[in-house]
Amino acid sequence: MSTLLRWQIAAPFIVFPLLFLAATVGGGYILWSLVDDPAWRALTLFMCLMYVICLGIGISIGIDRGLDSFPWRRMLTVVVFLVLSLGVHWVREMIQTAPSAASSWM
């Protein structure tokens, strides 16, 4: 497989996790002091870790010169991690918008 073809395949698998990582880091930076829930913070860090792993796998598609065939497993891994991270994002938003137990008694 040629170098140009490897990087053409790897480009979307680098760009999308990079955009999601930038959005998660930016949002986490802005909201870190406003949201005092440790679960929200832990999920934010977990999402960043998932996006960094996706980014690394995407970069490995472009760098690996030993690829002879199409990297289906790596591509599927990146897609699965992105879908799972969107699920984690949904849970994180449920935690952020849920009323606290103390305010429901008042």
Secondary structure by P-SEA (a helix, b strand, c coil): ccaaaaaaaaaaaaaaaaaaaaaaaaaaaaaccccccaaaaaaaaaaaaaaaaaaaaaaaaaccccccccaaaaaaaaaaaaaaaaaaaaaaaaaaaccccccccc
